[in-house]
Amino acid sequence: MSTISQGLKLFLNLTMIQTLMAKRFDAKLGSHGISLNEFMILHHLANAQDEKLRRTDVAEKVGLTASGITRMLSPLEKLGYVKREANSRDARVSYVKLANAGKKIYLEAITTAEATTEQIMASVKTRKLDDLQRMLIELGATIE
């Protein structure tokens, strides 16, 4: 049996926790008809200037490829949660804009997401959460 570094242990544990948390959030957010990834898309759009972002920026913020984000956005467009918007200056650039129905679902889902977070983090002290958040930002996390 080989011994692995603390860094690798941390990486493997983060990966496992991410998978477990995504399943838990997917189960809870499913009551709103969206997944965690879809919630993240709506979150980034809701917090963007004019509630719109370039498709490539949405992909980057959610951690997907350009084709992956296209597959994720298609059902959200059909449901009327997001809409495409052309760039008047550059036809090669398209935007994703939060639609009113998407804003409504997002605002409803925040309550569920916050409650789920509270349940998950109930046993963790605030100071530890602050320390972990600082470490994740050092590793490249972008949501502060």
C-alpha positions as CSV (number, residue, x, y, z in Angstrom):
1,M,0.0,0.0,0.0
2,S,1.4,3.4,-0.9
3,T,1.2,6.6,1.1
4,I,-0.2,9.6,-0.6
5,S,0.5,13.3,0.1
6,Q,-1.7,15.6,2.1
7,G,-2.4,17.6,-1.1
8,L,-3.7,14.5,-2.9
9,K,-5.8,13.4,0.1
10,L,-7.3,16.9,0.1
11,F,-8.0,16.8,-3.6
12,L,-9.6,13.3,-3.4
13,N,-11.7,14.4,-0.4
14,L,-12.8,17.6,-2.1
15,T,-13.9,15.6,-5.1
16,M,-15.9,13.2,-3.0
17,I,-17.5,16.0,-1.0
18,Q,-18.4,17.9,-4.2
19,T,-20.1,14.8,-5.6
20,L,-22.1,14.2,-2.4
21,M,-23.1,17.8,-2.1
22,A,-24.2,18.0,-5.8
23,K,-26.4,14.9,-5.3
24,R,-27.9,16.5,-2.2
25,F,-28.5,19.9,-3.9
26,D,-29.9,18.2,-7.0
27,A,-32.4,16.3,-4.9
28,K,-33.6,19.4,-3.1
29,L,-33.5,21.8,-6.1
30,G,-35.5,19.2,-8.0
31,S,-38.6,20.4,-6.3
32,H,-38.1,23.6,-8.3
33,G,-37.5,21.6,-11.5
34,I,-33.8,22.6,-11.7
35,S,-30.4,21.0,-11.0
36,L,-27.5,22.4,-9.1
37,N,-25.7,23.3,-12.4
38,E,-28.9,25.0,-13.6
39,F,-29.2,26.9,-10.3
40,M,-25.6,28.0,-10.7
41,I,-26.3,29.3,-14.2
42,L,-29.3,31.3,-12.9
43,H,-27.2,32.6,-10.0
44,H,-24.4,33.9,-12.2
45,L,-26.9,35.5,-14.6
46,A,-29.0,37.0,-11.7
47,N,-25.8,38.6,-10.3
48,A,-24.4,39.8,-13.7
49,Q,-24.7,43.4,-15.0
50,D,-28.0,43.6,-16.8
51,E,-28.6,40.0,-15.9
52,K,-26.7,38.8,-18.9
53,L,-23.4,37.2,-19.8
54,R,-21.6,35.9,-22.9
55,R,-22.1,32.2,-23.3
56,T,-18.4,31.6,-22.9
57,D,-18.4,33.5,-19.6
58,V,-21.3,31.4,-18.3
59,A,-19.4,28.2,-19.3
60,E,-16.3,29.4,-17.5
61,K,-18.2,30.4,-14.3
62,V,-20.0,27.0,-14.1
63,G,-16.9,25.0,-15.1
64,L,-18.2,23.6,-18.3
65,T,-17.0,23.6,-21.9
66,A,-18.7,25.7,-24.6
67,S,-20.6,22.6,-25.9
68,G,-21.5,21.6,-22.4
69,I,-23.0,25.0,-21.6
70,T,-24.9,24.9,-24.9
71,R,-26.5,21.5,-23.9
72,M,-27.3,22.9,-20.4
73,L,-28.8,26.2,-21.8
74,S,-31.1,24.6,-24.4
75,P,-33.7,23.2,-21.9
76,L,-33.5,26.4,-19.9
77,E,-34.3,28.4,-23.0
78,K,-37.2,26.0,-23.9
79,L,-38.6,26.5,-20.4
80,G,-38.3,30.3,-20.8
81,Y,-35.8,30.7,-17.9
82,V,-33.1,32.2,-20.1
83,K,-33.1,33.8,-23.6
84,R,-30.5,34.4,-26.2
85,E,-29.5,38.0,-27.0
86,A,-27.4,39.0,-29.9
87,N,-24.5,41.5,-29.6
88,S,-25.3,44.5,-31.7
89,R,-21.6,45.2,-32.4
90,D,-20.3,41.6,-33.0
91,A,-22.5,38.9,-34.6
92,R,-20.0,36.3,-33.4
93,V,-20.8,37.0,-29.8
94,S,-24.1,35.9,-28.2
95,Y,-25.4,36.6,-24.7
96,V,-27.5,34.6,-22.3
97,K,-30.0,36.8,-20.5
98,L,-32.0,35.8,-17.5
99,A,-35.7,35.8,-18.3
100,N,-38.5,36.8,-15.9
101,A,-39.5,33.1,-15.4
102,G,-35.8,32.3,-14.7
103,K,-35.6,35.0,-12.1
104,K,-38.7,33.8,-10.4
105,I,-37.4,30.2,-10.2
106,Y,-34.0,31.4,-9.0
107,L,-35.5,33.5,-6.2
108,E,-37.7,30.6,-5.1
109,A,-34.7,28.1,-5.3
110,I,-32.5,30.4,-3.2
111,T,-34.6,29.6,-0.1
112,T,-34.1,25.9,-0.7
113,A,-30.4,26.2,-1.5
114,E,-29.9,28.3,1.7
115,A,-31.8,25.7,3.8
116,T,-29.8,22.9,2.3
117,T,-26.6,24.7,3.0
118,E,-27.6,25.3,6.6
119,Q,-28.4,21.6,7.1
120,I,-25.0,20.6,5.6
121,M,-23.0,23.1,7.5
122,A,-24.9,22.9,10.8
123,S,-22.0,21.1,12.6
124,V,-19.2,23.2,11.2
125,K,-18.1,26.3,13.2
126,T,-18.2,29.7,11.4
127,R,-14.5,30.3,11.9
128,K,-13.7,26.9,10.2
129,L,-15.9,27.9,7.3
130,D,-14.1,31.2,6.9
131,D,-10.7,29.4,7.0
132,L,-11.9,26.9,4.4
133,Q,-13.4,29.7,2.2
134,R,-10.0,31.5,2.3
135,M,-8.2,28.3,1.3
136,L,-10.6,27.7,-1.6
137,I,-10.0,31.2,-2.9
138,E,-6.3,30.6,-2.7
139,L,-6.9,27.5,-4.8
140,G,-8.8,29.5,-7.4
141,A,-12.4,29.6,-6.3
142,T,-14.1,32.8,-7.5
143,I,-17.2,33.2,-5.4
144,E,-16.5,35.2,-2.3
